Amino acid sequence: MHFAVIDTELKPLCTRHLQPMNRVDIYWKPEGAENLSCMTGYRCVIDKCGLFYDVYSGYHERPDGMVNALDTQYHCQEHGLSMYVASHALKGAVKHFKCPQYGCTRGESVHTAAA
C-alpha cells in the first residue's frame, strides 16, 4: 500500500448527490490484527445515502461493516490512489476527478449521465 500524504483541503463530493461529504473516521480490523485501525474518510451528508469515500477504497458502501466498492473507480496513475469528485459541470453530466495526494495535479473529466 502506497504511503499517501493527503491534501488537507480535500473536499470530495458524493458521486450520487454531488454534495460535499463530511469528514469521518473509518474503523476496521485488518486481517490477523488484534486491534482496530482507523483512517480518515468521508461520508455523504444526504440521509440514508450510505456512500463513503477514502483514498484507498475509493467510493464505497459499508453495509454490515463490509466494504462494497462501486463498480466505477478512477485511480491516479502516479500514486495509485482513488480519485475523488472535486467538481462537476452540466448538472453532473461531467464529473471532474482529482488525485488526493498533496501537490498532485492529475485529474480526469468523465462524461456521465446527468444526475
Backbone as CSV, one residue per row, in Angstrom:
resi,resn,N_x,N_y,N_z,CA_x,CA_y,CA_z,C_x,C_y,C_z
1,MET,0.846,-1.175,0.000,0.000,0.000,0.000,0.891,1.238,0.000
2,HIS,0.627,2.155,-0.893,1.390,3.400,-1.028,1.129,4.297,0.178
3,PHE,2.185,4.882,0.742,2.014,5.844,1.827,1.600,7.168,1.213
4,ALA,0.431,7.639,1.576,-0.125,8.853,0.980,0.028,10.042,1.910
5,VAL,0.343,11.184,1.331,0.304,12.457,2.035,-0.923,13.167,1.471
6,ILE,-2.009,13.082,2.196,-3.294,13.547,1.695,-3.419,15.056,1.824
7,ASP,-3.958,15.664,0.797,-4.231,17.094,0.797,-5.221,17.405,1.918
8,THR,-4.859,18.293,2.832,-5.726,18.612,3.968,-6.957,19.413,3.555
9,GLU,-6.944,19.948,2.346,-8.095,20.703,1.837,-9.050,19.820,1.037
10,LEU,-8.878,18.516,1.111,-9.702,17.569,0.363,-11.178,17.748,0.714
11,LYS,-12.007,17.925,-0.310,-13.449,18.084,-0.126,-14.181,17.276,-1.201
12,PRO,-14.209,15.945,-1.037,-14.866,15.125,-2.056,-16.370,15.357,-2.095
13,LEU,-16.928,15.234,-3.295,-18.369,15.305,-3.480,-18.919,13.892,-3.607
14,CYS,-20.128,13.685,-3.118,-20.808,12.407,-3.301,-21.039,12.218,-4.797
15,THR,-20.750,11.042,-5.326,-20.948,10.789,-6.757,-22.422,10.740,-7.133
16,ARG,-23.287,10.495,-6.155,-24.727,10.414,-6.427,-25.420,11.764,-6.314
17,HIS,-25.074,12.521,-5.259,-25.789,13.766,-4.958,-24.997,15.025,-5.275
18,LEU,-23.705,14.878,-5.551,-22.819,15.993,-5.886,-22.767,17.042,-4.776
19,GLN,-22.943,16.581,-3.538,-22.859,17.438,-2.359,-21.545,17.141,-1.631
20,PRO,-20.957,18.150,-0.950,-19.734,17.892,-0.176,-19.990,16.830,0.897
21,MET,-19.033,15.949,1.057,-19.140,14.878,2.040,-18.517,15.329,3.359
22,ASN,-18.999,14.763,4.476,-18.447,15.061,5.793,-17.244,14.181,6.088
23,ARG,-16.249,14.762,6.729,-15.065,14.006,7.139,-15.433,13.133,8.341
24,VAL,-15.035,11.860,8.292,-15.327,10.906,9.363,-14.109,10.006,9.598
25,ASP,-14.082,9.346,10.734,-13.087,8.315,10.996,-13.680,6.978,10.568
26,ILE,-12.916,6.207,9.814,-13.347,4.877,9.383,-12.504,3.854,10.131
27,TYR,-13.182,2.952,10.847,-12.505,1.915,11.623,-12.663,0.569,10.942
28,TRP,-11.632,-0.241,11.017,-11.690,-1.608,10.505,-10.632,-2.426,11.234
29,LYS,-10.792,-3.744,11.162,-9.836,-4.652,11.791,-9.093,-5.388,10.688
30,PRO,-7.821,-5.040,10.468,-7.043,-5.742,9.441,-6.950,-7.231,9.750
31,GLU,-6.915,-8.022,8.703,-6.836,-9.474,8.861,-5.623,-9.850,9.698
32,GLY,-5.852,-10.642,10.729,-4.783,-11.113,11.610,-4.401,-10.135,12.704
33,ALA,-4.972,-8.947,12.726,-4.638,-7.945,13.745,-5.536,-8.108,14.968
34,GLU,-5.004,-7.711,16.120,-5.790,-7.758,17.347,-6.593,-6.482,17.560
35,ASN,-6.096,-5.360,17.053,-6.722,-4.067,17.307,-7.325,-3.472,16.043
36,LEU,-8.261,-2.574,16.265,-8.852,-1.837,15.157,-7.865,-0.803,14.627
37,SER,-7.950,-0.526,13.346,-7.191,0.558,12.726,-8.177,1.661,12.363
38,CYS,-7.655,2.863,12.185,-8.502,3.995,11.864,-7.851,4.822,10.767
39,MET,-8.668,5.337,9.852,-8.174,6.274,8.852,-9.265,7.297,8.577
40,THR,-8.875,8.400,7.980,-9.822,9.437,7.628,-10.571,9.042,6.370
41,GLY,-11.854,9.276,6.387,-12.690,9.042,5.217,-13.748,10.118,5.158
42,TYR,-14.690,9.939,4.260,-15.747,10.923,4.054,-17.059,10.184,3.831
43,ARG,-18.159,10.796,4.298,-19.480,10.184,4.168,-20.463,11.208,3.609
44,CYS,-21.361,10.740,2.753,-22.372,11.620,2.172,-23.249,12.201,3.275
45,VAL,-23.624,13.466,3.111,-24.448,14.167,4.103,-25.939,13.905,3.911
46,ILE,-26.314,13.339,2.765,-27.728,13.072,2.489,-28.175,11.851,3.287
47,ASP,-29.256,12.014,4.039,-29.773,10.952,4.900,-30.037,9.677,4.099
48,LYS,-29.589,8.570,4.615,-29.779,7.227,4.047,-29.011,6.969,2.755
49,CYS,-28.077,7.838,2.386,-27.283,7.579,1.182,-26.318,6.421,1.430
50,GLY,-25.547,6.498,2.499,-24.640,5.407,2.834,-23.359,5.341,2.020
51,LEU,-23.058,6.385,1.234,-21.855,6.359,0.414,-20.675,6.962,1.171
52,PHE,-19.547,6.257,1.138,-18.305,6.687,1.767,-17.242,6.876,0.690
53,TYR,-16.187,7.595,1.037,-15.006,7.717,0.181,-13.777,7.683,1.075
54,ASP,-12.771,6.928,0.664,-11.439,7.050,1.248,-10.422,6.853,0.130
55,VAL,-9.196,7.272,0.368,-8.205,7.327,-0.713,-7.759,5.947,-1.200
56,TYR,-7.967,4.904,-0.412,-7.542,3.561,-0.811,-8.684,2.758,-1.450
57,SER,-9.889,2.812,-0.859,-11.031,2.048,-1.378,-11.842,2.831,-2.390
58,GLY,-11.666,4.144,-2.457,-12.471,4.968,-3.350,-13.875,5.125,-2.799
59,TYR,-14.842,5.264,-3.693,-16.243,5.388,-3.290,-16.790,3.995,-3.014
60,HIS,-17.465,3.848,-1.861,-17.983,2.545,-1.481,-19.106,2.677,-0.466
61,GLU,-19.823,1.591,-0.299,-20.838,1.473,0.742,-20.310,0.497,1.783
62,ARG,-20.828,0.587,3.006,-20.354,-0.266,4.088,-21.515,-0.970,4.797
63,PRO,-22.350,-1.691,4.085,-23.429,-2.403,4.787,-22.836,-3.506,5.659
64,ASP,-23.325,-3.602,6.875,-22.851,-4.623,7.822,-21.343,-4.575,8.030
65,GLY,-20.734,-3.405,7.826,-19.305,-3.249,8.063,-18.408,-3.739,6.940
66,MET,-18.980,-4.333,5.902,-18.193,-4.828,4.777,-18.122,-3.746,3.700
67,VAL,-16.950,-3.616,3.078,-16.771,-2.608,2.034,-17.252,-3.162,0.694
68,ASN,-18.205,-2.480,0.092,-18.680,-2.807,-1.248,-18.313,-1.640,-2.146
69,ALA,-17.226,-1.779,-2.887,-16.750,-0.695,-3.756,-17.697,-0.514,-4.940
70,LEU,-17.860,0.728,-5.363,-18.645,0.991,-6.565,-17.901,0.442,-7.765
71,ASP,-18.635,0.075,-8.794,-18.033,-0.527,-9.980,-17.049,0.399,-10.687
72,THR,-17.373,1.690,-10.739,-16.533,2.629,-11.466,-15.645,3.392,-10.495
73,GLN,-14.337,3.177,-10.605,-13.352,3.882,-9.787,-12.294,4.442,-10.718
74,TYR,-11.731,5.570,-10.355,-10.650,6.179,-11.126,-9.451,6.318,-10.207
75,HIS,-8.277,5.926,-10.695,-7.064,5.935,-9.879,-5.991,6.804,-10.515
76,CYS,-5.228,7.470,-9.665,-4.094,8.259,-10.139,-3.023,7.286,-10.631
77,GLN,-2.578,7.469,-11.863,-1.578,6.563,-12.421,-0.225,6.713,-11.739
78,GLU,0.043,7.862,-11.158,1.324,8.073,-10.477,1.322,7.550,-9.049
79,HIS,0.233,7.796,-8.306,0.203,7.452,-6.882,-0.624,6.218,-6.549
80,GLY,-1.465,5.777,-7.480,-2.287,4.589,-7.241,-3.469,4.831,-6.322
81,LEU,-3.704,6.076,-5.942,-4.794,6.397,-5.028,-6.100,6.580,-5.793
82,SER,-7.209,6.324,-5.104,-8.527,6.511,-5.704,-8.845,7.994,-5.796
83,MET,-9.171,8.431,-7.009,-9.515,9.836,-7.202,-10.908,10.116,-6.652
84,TYR,-11.150,11.388,-6.339,-12.439,11.812,-5.808,-13.060,12.854,-6.737
85,VAL,-14.384,13.005,-6.668,-15.066,14.035,-7.450,-14.810,15.369,-6.764
86,ALA,-14.057,16.235,-7.441,-13.716,17.548,-6.893,-14.709,18.617,-7.332
87,SER,-15.292,18.437,-8.513,-16.274,19.390,-9.040,-17.061,18.715,-10.151
88,HIS,-18.072,19.424,-10.628,-18.887,18.880,-11.710,-19.394,20.020,-12.578
89,ALA,-19.868,19.678,-13.751,-20.423,20.652,-14.680,-21.662,20.066,-15.340
90,LEU,-22.459,20.912,-15.908,-23.652,20.483,-16.641,-24.553,19.592,-15.795
91,LYS,-24.824,20.035,-14.559,-25.713,19.324,-13.631,-25.271,17.887,-13.392
92,GLY,-23.980,17.671,-13.322,-23.441,16.346,-13.036,-23.135,15.506,-14.252
93,ALA,-23.404,16.006,-15.451,-23.131,15.232,-16.660,-21.632,15.081,-16.892
94,VAL,-20.829,15.979,-16.326,-19.373,15.875,-16.372,-18.868,15.973,-14.940
95,LYS,-18.147,14.949,-14.512,-17.564,14.939,-13.163,-16.055,15.059,-13.299
96,HIS,-15.474,15.953,-12.498,-14.037,16.187,-12.524,-13.410,15.480,-11.316
97,PHE,-12.660,14.417,-11.597,-11.992,13.638,-10.557,-10.582,14.182,-10.356
98,LYS,-10.092,14.113,-9.114,-8.771,14.636,-8.779,-8.062,13.662,-7.842
99,CYS,-6.739,13.585,-7.965,-5.935,12.754,-7.063,-5.884,13.415,-5.687
100,PRO,-6.032,12.636,-4.588,-5.994,13.204,-3.248,-4.587,13.455,-2.701
101,GLN,-3.561,13.003,-3.412,-2.178,13.189,-2.950,-1.837,14.680,-2.937
102,TYR,-1.276,15.154,-1.840,-0.908,16.565,-1.723,0.041,16.957,-2.857
103,GLY,-0.273,18.039,-3.552,0.578,18.554,-4.612,0.378,17.911,-5.975
104,CYS,-0.380,16.831,-6.049,-0.604,16.172,-7.335,-1.632,16.966,-8.140
105,THR,-1.365,17.137,-9.405,-2.290,17.889,-10.258,-3.035,16.975,-11.234
106,ARG,-2.859,15.682,-11.095,-3.508,14.748,-12.021,-5.015,14.702,-11.753
107,GLY,-5.758,14.586,-12.812,-7.191,14.508,-12.716,-7.774,13.925,-13.974
108,GLU,-9.063,13.763,-13.973,-9.749,13.181,-15.108,-11.176,13.726,-15.147
109,SER,-11.611,14.163,-16.326,-13.004,14.593,-16.516,-13.753,13.441,-17.168
110,VAL,-14.874,13.087,-16.562,-15.636,11.932,-17.009,-17.049,12.365,-17.369
111,HIS,-17.475,12.013,-18.574,-18.849,12.308,-19.016,-19.743,11.174,-18.555
112,THR,-20.777,11.521,-17.809,-21.716,10.543,-17.272,-23.135,10.987,-17.596
113,ALA,-24.080,10.142,-17.288,-25.485,10.539,-17.429,-25.773,11.639,-16.423
114,ALA,-26.587,12.592,-16.774,-26.928,13.694,-15.862,-27.555,13.151,-14.604
115,ALA,-27.228,13.788,-13.477,-27.763,13.355,-12.177,-29.235,13.661,-12.053
